[in-house]
Amino acid sequence: MGKLEAQKRIQKLRAEIVRLRQAYHVENAPAVTDEVYDSLTRELKNLLKEYPEFTDPNAPENRVAGEPLPKFVKVKHQTRMLSLNDAFNIEELNEWEKRIKKLLPAGTKFNYFCEVKFDGLAVSLIYENGKFMRGATRGDGFIGEDITENLKTINSIPLMLPPRLVKPAYRTGREGAGGGNSLEIRGEAVMSKATLEKLNVKNKKEGKTPFANTRNAAAGSLRQLDPKLAAERQLDFFAYDIYGEFQNFSALLHPSGGTFREKNFEVPLQTHSGKHTLLRDIGFKVDSHETVCKNLEEVIDFIKKFEKVRENFPYGTDGVVVSVNELKLQETLGVVGKAPRYVVAFKYPAERATTVVRDVKINVGRTGVLTPLAIFEPTFVAGSRVSKATLHNMDQIKRLDLKIGDTVVIEKAGDVIPKVVEVLTRMRSGKEKPVKIPEKCPTCGTRVEKKENFADGRVQLAGGMLKNSSFSVAYYCPNKKCPAKDERYLEHFVSVFDIYEMGPKILRRFKDEGLITDAADIFTLQKEDIENLERFGEKSAENIITEIKSKKKIPLAKFLWALGILHVGEETARDLALHFGTLEKLISSARGVLAEIDSIENIGPAVSKSVYNFFRDKNNLNFIKKLEKNGVVVEKAEKQKRGKFTGLTFVLTGTLAGMSREIAKERIQAQGGKVSSSVSKNTSYVVAGADAGSKLTNAEKLGVRILDETEFLKMP
């Protein structure tokens, strides 16, 4: 991407982010999922890393949240409510650690604190002299919305703190809403998954739009003016931070009849984990999934451990918050922009992400149906990197209104194959190109035909329309001999290339999914294309790709055999390779002089005519170019060395005891001999092992000398 293109993309991303923030934070009507919003924001962040000259401190990515709603009273926060920087994988987590270690004195020792990142609405609670006085949303970080009355309906928010706590020990030096000594609690207002399910059932019955997730439901419940409605929603609250001066904290450790656990407290308060202990003991809910970690390895273990229980976790959560545990070090690290340096939010792989479609490739399946395949900028979805997604049919392209160059939403739930689910038309620049239905088959050039698949199972060729019957349109190649339909050729090709990991079932599956049309497409496959398929895992995908990459170099003789030229078997391919030496010379000669091919020993008129016709066909030449473009390297044929078997032709049959027939063949060829697949009057010897078949019988009839394995090995 050039500098000018990057600048335009940055402008588009900023405009869309502003619109989405307005919809979510101000209009209370989110237009996309959090995953899509995060993906757009992340793309913007990466572009600004590459092109820092377009950085703007007043740009939307540097705002914490949206403006407060005008219908609520505005509240100025005593301390700015910050946002968190995200890490989407272990590599980014490592980079975060490197950054903070650079800012601390060499050798500084510290711990990490891990806690669940709840998916709800961040709020601030102000207590004065122990009484809950005011609650507010985060808003833009500086000014939020007063939602006190709605927050009072949440049973897990104490309206009064324990009497023993109402003393100067919590003097903050900051004037609260009512002028008294204040204590500030920050946390997340959330809705449980079970409550959301019940609420959506009710909304459906009443004809209302269901909430997309627990976060939207919690925010929607608190950011409306009727406390009765908020009470009906049965929200919950989990605290994660506390602000106050705790210099006299020791006075609270031994209250008469108190229940505080002295061994759990720090005097004075020194760590974030200590804050959590305090929050619990003064009556706030704090989730039990938290831990202090000595190093990043333990942090990663916690992340993996929580991921296993996350699906069954009662509340919505999209990650883990990782903080430097020591409060003094937090002060040292400070804040940059909208986020503190000392904390990062690790987010689990999203099931949706955004990317840009760079091309739409039309593949031809086994039945001849044309299947469009979207090729897009590689992106991470649900933990794996994807760069392709099937579009199923042309109807899907029309329904999505998809164009080449569009920004799209990719979805991949669990092990399901990635798919394009939405086009973000507002991100268009005007340079997008429509996807055209090809008039001719991209493989064989036959004119494409159209058929209509009706809902009742009928299929009708275009021309006569049936009324009152829903149908989908499919485009297909009617050529029965189209190479793209030939499964047996694909099997032959991978067999000659020795790609052992790809059997008939796997090849069939790849064609059905639209991943390949012809053999050349095999060499464009990526690990993420395969591991996303059902019944394929990371290991099997890795094995297949490793095998493919290792077989991109191939001798000329084997390459010619793999092409499937009529009448050209293994030996004929070898004869052609030895005669011409390179693929270029063979193609050049075959396109011009039939006589030269015909003059090669053991090649008759039918074979030479077939080779001549093959290399004059434009489709065949394009296929060869495609193979080379996709990384296949055809090696020059080495001149056959003279040896003790020069001038001799062998036929191998049966099972040899001391070696495989392949090794025996290599020995013969290494000594200048030839190996044929059939017995003729030109055969010098037949080497017969156990269970020899018809070749042995034919040799006896023709009087060809027969050798057993021992005699063959003793040949001078």
C-alpha positions in Angstrom: 0.0 0.0 0.0 1.4 3.4 -1.1 1.5 6.5 1.1 -1.4 8.2 -0.6 -3.5 5.0 -0.5 -2.7 4.6 3.2 -3.8 8.2 3.9 -7.1 7.7 2.2 -7.6 4.4 4.1 -6.8 6.0 7.4 -9.4 8.8 6.7 -12.0 6.2 5.8 -11.3 4.2 8.9 -11.5 7.2 11.2 -14.8 8.3 9.7 -16.3 4.9 10.1 -15.0 4.6 13.7 -16.6 8.0 14.6 -19.9 6.8 13.1 -19.8 3.5 15.1 -18.8 5.2 18.3 -21.7 7.6 17.9 -24.1 4.7 17.3 -22.8 2.8 20.3 -22.1 5.4 22.9 -24.5 8.2 22.1 -27.5 6.7 20.2 -27.3 3.5 22.3 -27.8 1.5 19.1 -24.6 -0.5 18.1 -24.3 -0.9 14.4 -21.7 -3.7 14.4 -20.3 -6.2 16.9 -17.4 -5.3 19.2 -15.3 -7.7 17.2 -15.8 -5.8 14.0 -15.2 -2.5 15.7 -12.0 -3.8 17.3 -10.8 -5.1 13.9 -11.2 -1.7 12.2 -9.5 0.0 15.1 -6.6 -2.4 15.0 -6.2 -1.9 11.2 -6.0 1.8 11.8 -3.5 1.4 14.6 -1.3 -0.8 12.4 -1.5 1.7 9.5 -0.5 4.6 11.9 2.5 2.5 13.0 3.6 2.3 9.4 2.8 5.9 8.6 3.2 7.9 11.8 3.1 11.2 9.9 -0.7 10.8 9.8 -1.0 10.6 13.6 -3.5 13.1 15.1 -3.8 13.5 18.9 -7.4 14.7 18.4 -8.4 11.8 16.1 -11.2 9.4 17.3 -8.8 6.5 18.1 -7.4 8.7 20.9 -10.8 9.1 22.6 -11.8 6.8 25.4 -15.4 6.6 24.5 -18.3 8.6 23.1 -19.9 11.8 24.3 -22.4 11.5 27.1 -26.0 11.4 26.2 -27.7 14.8 26.4 -30.7 13.4 28.4 -28.5 12.6 31.4 -26.9 15.0 33.8 -23.2 15.4 32.9 -20.7 14.3 35.6 -17.0 15.3 35.7 -14.8 12.5 36.9 -12.4 13.3 39.7 -9.8 11.2 37.9 -9.9 10.4 34.2 -11.4 7.0 33.4 -9.0 5.4 31.0 -9.3 2.8 28.3 -7.0 -0.2 27.9 -4.6 -1.1 25.1 -5.3 -4.6 23.7 -3.1 -7.6 22.9 -4.6 -10.1 20.5 -1.9 -12.8 20.7 1.1 -14.0 22.8 3.5 -12.1 20.6 1.8 -8.8 21.3 1.8 -9.6 25.0 5.6 -10.2 24.8 6.0 -6.8 23.1 4.0 -5.1 25.8 6.3 -6.6 28.5 9.4 -5.5 26.6 8.1 -1.9 26.4 7.4 -1.7 30.2 10.7 -3.3 31.1 12.6 -0.6 29.1 10.8 2.1 31.1 11.8 0.6 34.5 15.3 0.6 36.1 17.3 -2.5 35.0 16.8 -5.5 37.2 13.4 -4.2 38.7 11.5 -7.1 40.0 7.7 -7.2 39.9 4.6 -9.4 39.6 1.6 -9.4 37.3 -2.0 -9.5 38.4 -4.5 -11.3 36.1 -8.3 -10.8 36.3 -11.3 -11.4 34.1 -12.2 -8.7 31.6 -16.0 -8.4 31.9 -18.0 -7.5 28.9 -20.3 -4.8 30.4 -20.5 -1.1 31.1 -17.6 0.5 33.0 -19.0 2.7 35.9 -17.7 4.9 38.7 -19.3 4.8 42.2 -18.7 7.7 44.7 -19.2 7.0 48.4 -19.2 10.0 50.8 -18.9 9.2 54.5 -19.8 5.6 53.6 -23.0 6.4 51.7 -23.4 5.8 48.0 -24.0 9.2 46.5 -23.4 9.1 42.8 -22.8 6.6 39.9 -21.7 7.5 36.4 -20.7 6.0 33.1 -17.2 6.4 31.7 -18.4 8.6 28.9 -15.4 10.2 27.2 -13.2 9.5 30.2 -13.4 13.1 31.5 -17.2 13.5 31.6 -19.8 10.7 32.0 -23.5 10.4 32.5 -25.1 10.4 35.9 -27.0 7.0 36.2 -27.2 6.9 40.0 -30.8 5.9 40.2 -30.4 3.1 37.8 -27.3 1.8 39.6 -29.2 1.8 42.9 -31.3 -1.0 41.5 -28.3 -3.4 41.3 -28.3 -5.4 44.5 -24.6 -6.1 44.5 -23.8 -2.4 44.8 -23.8 -1.5 48.6 -25.8 1.6 49.4 -23.9 2.0 52.6 -20.4 0.7 53.5 -19.8 -0.9 56.9 -20.0 1.6 59.7 -16.4 0.9 60.9 -15.2 2.2 57.5 -16.8 5.6 57.9 -13.8 7.4 59.4 -11.0 9.7 58.2 -8.9 6.7 57.1 -10.3 7.2 53.6 -9.8 10.9 53.3 -8.8 11.5 49.7 -8.2 15.2 49.7 -10.7 15.5 46.9 -14.1 17.0 47.3 -16.9 14.6 46.3 -20.3 15.4 44.9 -21.7 16.3 48.4 -18.5 17.9 49.8 -17.6 15.1 52.2 -14.8 12.7 52.3 -15.1 10.4 49.3 -14.2 6.9 48.3 -14.4 5.9 44.6 -15.1 2.4 43.4 -14.7 1.4 39.8 -16.1 -1.7 38.2 -18.3 -3.3 35.5 -22.1 -3.4 35.5 -23.0 -6.7 33.7 -25.9 -8.9 32.8 -25.6 -12.7 33.1 -26.0 -14.9 30.0 -29.0 -16.6 31.6 -30.8 -13.2 32.1 -30.0 -12.1 28.6 -31.6 -15.3 27.2 -34.8 -14.7 29.2 -34.8 -11.1 28.2 -34.5 -11.9 24.5 -37.3 -14.4 24.7 -39.5 -11.7 26.1 -38.4 -9.2 23.5 -39.2 -11.6 20.7 -42.7 -12.2 22.1 -43.3 -8.4 22.3 -41.9 -7.8 18.8 -38.8 -6.0 20.1 -35.3 -6.3 18.7 -33.2 -8.8 20.7 -30.0 -7.7 22.3 -26.8 -8.9 20.5 -24.9 -9.7 23.6 -24.7 -9.1 27.4 -22.7 -6.0 27.0 -25.2 -4.2 24.8 -28.0 -5.4 27.2 -26.3 -4.1 30.3 -25.5 -0.7 28.6 -29.0 -0.4 27.3 -30.5 -1.1 30.7 -28.5 1.5 32.5 -28.5 4.2 29.8 -32.3 4.9 29.9 -34.3 7.1 32.2 -36.6 4.6 33.9 -35.1 2.9 37.1 -38.0 0.4 37.1 -36.8 -1.0 33.8 -33.2 -1.2 35.0 -34.5 -3.1 38.1 -36.3 -5.6 35.9 -33.1 -6.4 34.0 -31.4 -8.0 37.2 -28.0 -6.5 36.5 -24.9 -7.3 38.6 -21.7 -5.4 39.5 -18.1 -6.5 39.8 -15.6 -4.1 41.3 -12.0 -4.0 40.0 -10.5 -0.8 41.5 -10.6 1.5 44.5 -9.3 5.1 44.9 -8.6 6.7 48.3 -5.9 7.7 50.7 -5.0 4.6 52.9 -2.3 6.0 55.2 -4.3 5.3 58.3 -5.5 1.9 57.0 -3.9 0.1 60.0 -6.6 1.6 62.2 -9.2 -0.7 60.4 -7.4 -4.0 61.0 -8.6 -4.6 64.5 -12.2 -3.3 64.9 -14.0 -4.9 67.8 -16.1 -7.8 66.5 -14.7 -7.2 63.0 -14.3 -9.8 60.3 -11.3 -8.4 58.5 -8.5 -10.9 57.8 -5.3 -9.2 58.9 -3.0 -11.7 57.0 -4.6 -10.7 53.7 -4.0 -7.0 54.1 -1.0 -4.8 53.2 -0.1 -1.9 55.3 0.2 0.5 53.6 -1.7 -0.7 50.5 1.0 -1.7 47.9 -0.5 -3.8 45.2 -3.5 -4.1 42.9 -4.2 -7.6 44.3 -4.3 -5.9 47.7 -7.0 -3.6 46.4 -9.1 -6.6 45.3 -8.8 -8.1 48.8 -10.0 -4.8 50.3 -12.9 -4.6 47.9 -14.1 -8.0 48.9 -13.9 -7.3 52.6 -15.8 -4.0 52.4 -18.7 -5.8 50.7 -18.1 -5.7 46.9 -18.3 -8.6 44.5 -14.9 -9.4 43.0 -14.6 -12.4 40.6 -12.7 -15.3 42.0 -10.9 -16.0 38.7 -7.8 -13.9 39.5 -4.2 -14.6 40.3 -0.8 -13.1 41.0 1.8 -14.3 38.5 5.6 -14.2 38.9 6.3 -13.9 35.2 4.7 -13.8 31.8 4.8 -17.5 31.4 2.5 -17.8 34.4 0.3 -15.1 32.9 0.0 -17.1 29.6 -0.9 -20.3 31.7 -3.7 -18.3 33.4 -5.0 -17.1 30.0 -5.1 -20.6 28.6 -6.7 -22.0 31.8 -9.5 -19.5 31.8 -10.1 -20.0 28.1 -11.2 -23.5 28.9 -13.9 -22.4 31.3 -14.8 -19.2 29.4 -17.6 -20.7 27.4 -19.4 -21.8 30.5 -18.6 -18.6 32.5 -22.0 -17.0 33.6 -21.1 -13.6 32.3 -19.9 -12.2 29.0 -16.1 -11.9 28.8 -13.7 -11.3 25.9 -10.4 -11.6 27.6 -8.1 -11.2 30.6 -6.7 -7.9 32.1 -3.0 -8.1 32.9 -1.5 -5.5 35.2 1.8 -4.8 36.8 0.8 -5.6 40.4 3.0 -3.1 42.3 1.2 0.3 42.7 4.5 2.3 42.9 5.6 0.8 39.6 2.2 1.7 38.1 2.9 5.3 39.0 6.3 5.1 37.5 5.0 3.7 34.2 2.2 6.2 34.0 -0.2 6.9 31.2 0.3 7.5 27.5 -2.6 8.9 25.4 -5.8 7.2 26.5 -4.4 4.2 28.2 -2.1 3.3 31.1 1.2 1.6 30.2 1.1 -0.7 33.2 -2.0 -2.7 32.1 -3.0 -4.5 28.9 -6.2 -6.3 27.9 -5.5 -9.7 26.3 -8.4 -10.5 24.1 -9.3 -14.0 23.0 -9.5 -14.6 19.3 -12.6 -13.0 17.8 -15.0 -15.0 15.6 -15.4 -12.0 13.4 -12.9 -9.6 11.8 -12.6 -7.1 9.0 -10.4 -7.3 5.9 -10.2 -6.1 2.3 -11.1 -8.3 -0.7 -8.3 -8.2 -3.2 -9.7 -10.6 -5.8 -12.5 -13.0 -6.5 -11.3 -16.2 -8.1 -13.8 -18.4 -10.0 -13.1 -22.1 -9.4 -14.7 -25.1 -11.2 -15.9 -27.9 -9.1 -16.2 -31.7 -9.8 -19.7 -31.2 -11.2 -18.7 -28.2 -13.3 -20.4 -25.6 -11.0 -18.5 -22.3 -10.9 -17.7 -21.4 -7.3 -16.5 -17.9 -6.4 -13.7 -17.7 -3.9 -12.8 -14.4 -2.1 -9.1 -13.7 -1.8 -8.4 -11.1 0.9 -5.8 -9.5 3.0 -4.7 -12.2 5.5 -6.4 -11.7 8.9 -6.7 -13.5 12.2 -10.2 -14.9 13.0 -11.0 -17.3 15.8 -7.3 -18.0 16.4 -6.2 -18.8 12.9 -4.9 -16.7 9.9 -7.2 -16.8 6.9 -6.8 -15.4 3.4 -9.6 -17.1 1.5 -13.3 -17.7 2.0 -15.9 -19.3 -0.3 -18.7 -17.2 -1.5 -20.7 -20.3 -2.5 -22.4 -18.9 -5.6 -23.1 -15.8 -7.6 -26.4 -15.3 -5.8 -24.4 -14.8 -2.6 -22.3 -12.1 -4.2 -25.4 -10.3 -5.3 -27.0 -10.6 -1.9 -23.9 -9.2 -0.2 -23.4 -6.6 -3.0 -19.8 -7.5 -2.8 -17.2 -5.9 -5.0 -13.4 -6.4 -5.4 -11.8 -3.9 -3.1 -14.6 -3.9 -0.5 -14.0 -4.0 3.3 -15.8 -7.1 4.5 -16.7 -8.9 7.7 -15.3 -12.4 8.0 -16.8 -14.9 10.4 -15.3 -18.1 11.6 -17.0 -19.8 14.6 -14.9 -22.6 16.1 -13.8 -25.0 13.4 -16.3 -23.8 10.8 -14.9 -22.6 7.5 -14.5 -18.8 7.2 -17.2 -17.0 5.3 -18.0 -13.4 4.3 -21.1 -12.3 6.2 -21.2 -8.6 5.5 -19.9 -5.8 3.3 -19.1 -2.4 4.9 -20.3 -0.3 2.1 -19.5 2.9 3.9 -15.8 2.1 3.6 -15.9 2.2 -0.2 -13.5 4.6 -2.0 -15.2 4.4 -5.4 -12.4 2.3 -6.9 -14.1 -1.0 -6.1 -14.8 -3.3 -9.1 -17.9 -5.5 -9.6 -17.5 -9.3 -9.7 -18.3 -10.4 -13.3 -19.8 -13.8 -14.2 -17.4 -15.4 -16.6 -18.8 -16.1 -20.1 -16.4 -19.0 -20.6 -15.1 -21.7 -18.3 -11.8 -20.4 -16.7 -10.3 -23.9 -17.2 -11.3 -25.2 -20.6 -12.9 -22.1 -22.3 -16.3 -23.7 -22.9 -19.2 -21.2 -22.8 -20.7 -21.2 -19.4 -24.4 -22.2 -19.0 -26.9 -21.2 -16.3 -29.4 -23.4 -14.5 -32.0 -22.7 -11.9 -32.3 -24.9 -8.8 -35.8 -24.7 -7.4 -36.8 -25.0 -3.8 -38.9 -28.1 -4.6 -35.9 -29.9 -6.0 -36.6 -29.2 -9.7 -33.8 -28.0 -12.0 -34.5 -26.1 -15.1 -32.1 -24.7 -17.7 -32.4 -21.0 -18.3 -35.0 -20.1 -20.9 -38.3 -21.1 -19.4 -39.3 -19.5 -16.1 -41.4 -21.3 -13.5 -43.6 -18.9 -11.5 -44.3 -19.0 -7.8 -41.3 -21.1 -7.1 -38.2 -19.9 -5.3 -34.9 -20.7 -6.9 -31.2 -20.0 -6.9 -29.1 -19.6 -10.0 -26.0 -21.6 -10.7 -23.4 -21.2 -13.4 -21.6 -24.3 -14.7 -19.3 -25.6 -17.4 -21.2 -28.1 -19.6 -18.0 -29.7 -21.0 -17.8 -33.3 -19.8 -14.1 -33.4 -20.6 -13.3 -30.2 -18.8 -10.0 -30.9 -16.9 -11.4 -29.3 -13.8 -13.9 -32.1 -13.5 -11.4 -34.9 -13.9 -10.8 -36.3 -10.4 -8.7 -39.1 -11.8 -6.2 -36.7 -13.3 -5.8 -34.9 -10.0 -5.1 -38.2 -8.3 -2.6 -39.0 -11.0 -0.9 -35.6 -10.7 -0.3 -35.7 -6.9 0.8 -39.4 -7.2 3.5 -38.5 -9.7 4.5 -35.5 -7.6 4.7 -37.9 -4.6 2.4 -35.7 -2.5 1.5 -38.6 -0.3 -0.6 -36.6 2.2 -3.3 -35.8 -0.5 -5.5 -38.8 -1.2 -8.6 -39.0 -3.3 -11.0 -38.0 -0.5 -8.9 -35.0 0.4 -8.6 -33.8 -3.2 -12.4 -34.2 -3.6 -13.0 -32.2 -0.4 -10.7 -29.4 -1.6 -12.5 -29.1 -4.9 -16.0 -29.2 -3.2 -14.9 -26.4 -0.9 -13.7 -24.3 -3.9 -10.1 -24.3 -2.6 -8.8 -25.8 -5.9 -10.0 -26.0 -9.4 -7.0 -27.7 -11.0 -3.7 -29.2 -10.0 -1.9 -25.9 -10.1 -4.0 -24.5 -7.3 -2.6 -27.2 -5.0 0.6 -25.1 -4.7 -1.3 -22.0 -3.6 -2.8 -23.7 -0.5 -2.0 -22.3 2.9 -2.2 -24.0 6.3 -5.1 -21.8 7.4 -7.1 -22.8 4.3 -7.0 -26.5 5.4 -7.1 -26.3 9.2 -10.4 -24.4 9.0 -12.1 -27.4 7.4 -14.2 -29.8 9.5 -12.2 -32.9 10.4 -8.9 -31.2 9.7 -6.7 -30.0 12.5 -3.6 -27.9 12.7 -1.3 -30.8 12.6 -2.9 -32.5 9.5 -2.9 -29.1 7.7 0.7 -28.5 8.6 1.7 -32.0 7.3 -0.1 -31.4 3.9 1.5 -28.0 3.4 4.9 -29.2 4.4 4.5 -32.1 1.9 3.4 -29.7 -0.9 6.3 -27.3 -0.3 8.8 -30.1 -0.4 7.6 -31.4 -3.8 7.7 -28.1 -5.8 10.9 -29.2 -7.5 10.5 -32.0 -9.9 12.6 -33.7 -12.6 11.5 -33.0 -16.2 10.6 -36.7 -16.9 8.3 -36.8 -13.9 6.8 -33.5 -14.8 5.9 -34.6 -18.3 4.4 -37.8 -16.9 2.3 -35.8 -14.4 0.9 -33.6 -17.2 -1.2 -36.6 -18.3 -0.4 -36.3 -22.0 -2.3 -39.0 -24.0 -0.1 -42.0 -24.6 2.8 -40.6 -22.5 3.6 -42.9 -19.6 6.6 -42.9 -17.3 9.1 -44.3 -19.9 8.0 -42.2 -22.8 8.2 -39.1 -20.5 11.7 -40.2 -19.6 12.7 -40.6 -23.3 11.3 -37.1 -24.1 13.2 -35.6 -21.2 16.5 -37.2 -22.1 16.1 -36.1 -25.7 15.2 -32.4 -25.1 16.8 -31.8 -21.8 14.6 -28.8 -20.8 10.9 -28.1 -20.8 11.5 -24.9 -22.9 13.2 -26.9 -25.7 10.5 -29.5 -25.7 7.7 -26.9 -25.9 9.5 -25.0 -28.7 10.1 -28.1 -30.7 6.6 -29.6 -30.1 5.0 -26.4 -31.3 7.0 -26.4 -34.5 8.4 -29.7 -35.7 6.5 -32.9 -35.4 9.2 -34.9 -37.1 11.7 -34.3 -34.3 9.5 -36.0 -31.7 8.7 -38.8 -34.2 12.4 -39.4 -34.6 13.0 -40.3 -30.9 13.6 -44.0 -30.3 10.6 -45.9 -28.9 8.2 -43.1 -29.8 5.8 -43.9 -32.5 3.5 -41.7 -34.7 0.5 -41.8 -32.3 2.6 -40.7 -29.3 4.4 -38.0 -31.3 1.2 -36.6 -32.6 -0.3 -36.6 -29.1 2.7 -34.7 -27.7 2.7 -32.3 -30.7 -1.0 -31.5 -30.2 -0.7 -31.1 -26.4 1.9 -28.4 -26.6 0.1 -26.5 -29.3 -3.0 -26.2 -27.1 -3.1 -22.7 -25.4 -5.0 -24.1 -22.4 -2.2 -26.6 -21.7 0.5 -24.0 -22.0 -1.4 -21.7 -19.7 -1.7 -24.5 -17.2 2.1 -25.0 -17.3 2.6 -21.3 -16.8 0.3 -21.3 -13.8 2.3 -24.2 -12.3 5.5 -22.2 -12.7 3.9 -19.1 -11.3 2.7 -21.0 -8.3 6.3 -22.1 -7.5 6.8 -25.4 -9.4 10.3 -25.7 -10.6 11.0 -28.2 -13.5 14.6 -29.4 -13.3 16.7 -30.1 -16.3 17.1 -33.7 -17.4 20.6 -35.0 -16.9 22.2 -36.9 -19.7 22.0 -40.6 -19.0 25.3 -42.1 -17.9 26.6 -45.1 -19.8 26.9 -48.2 -17.7 26.7 -52.0 -17.7 23.0 -51.8 -18.6 23.3 -49.4 -21.5 21.2 -50.5 -24.4 19.2 -53.0 -22.3 15.5 -52.7 -21.4 14.1 -54.4 -18.3 10.6 -55.2 -17.1 10.0 -55.7 -13.4 7.2 -57.9 -12.1 6.1 -59.5 -8.8 7.5 -58.8 -5.3 11.2 -58.6 -4.9 12.6 -59.8 -1.5 15.7 -57.7 -1.0 14.5 -54.4 -2.5 11.5 -52.5 -3.7 10.8 -52.4 -7.5 11.4 -48.6 -7.3 15.0 -49.2 -6.0 15.6 -51.9 -8.6 14.4 -49.4 -11.3 16.8 -46.7 -10.0 19.7 -49.2 -10.1 18.9 -50.1 -13.7 18.6 -46.5 -14.8 21.8 -45.5 -12.9 23.7 -48.0 -15.0 22.3 -46.7 -18.3 19.4 -49.1 -18.7 15.7 -48.6 -19.3 12.7 -49.9 -17.4 9.5 -50.5 -19.3 6.0 -51.2 -18.0 5.1 -53.8 -20.6 6.8 -56.8 -22.2 7.6 -56.6 -25.9 10.0 -58.2 -28.4 12.3 -55.3 -27.6 12.5 -56.3 -23.9 16.0 -57.5 -22.9 15.1 -59.0 -19.5 12.1 -59.6 -17.2 13.1 -59.6 -13.5 10.4 -61.7 -11.7 9.7 -61.8 -8.0 7.1 -63.6 -6.0 3.5 -63.6 -7.3 4.6 -62.4 -10.8 1.6 -62.0 -13.1 0.8 -61.7 -16.8 4.1 -60.0 -17.6 5.9 -63.2 -16.7 3.5 -65.2 -19.0 4.0 -62.7 -21.9 7.8 -63.0 -21.5 7.6 -66.8 -21.7 5.5 -66.6 -24.9 7.9 -64.1 -26.5 11.0 -65.9 -25.4 12.3 -63.0 -23.3 15.0 -64.1 -20.9 13.6 -64.2 -17.3 15.8 -63.5 -14.2 15.1 -64.0 -10.6 16.3 -61.4 -8.0 19.6 -63.2 -7.3 20.5 -63.5 -11.0 19.7 -59.8 -11.5 22.0 -58.8 -8.7 24.8 -60.9 -10.0 24.6 -59.5 -13.6 28.1 -58.4 -14.7 
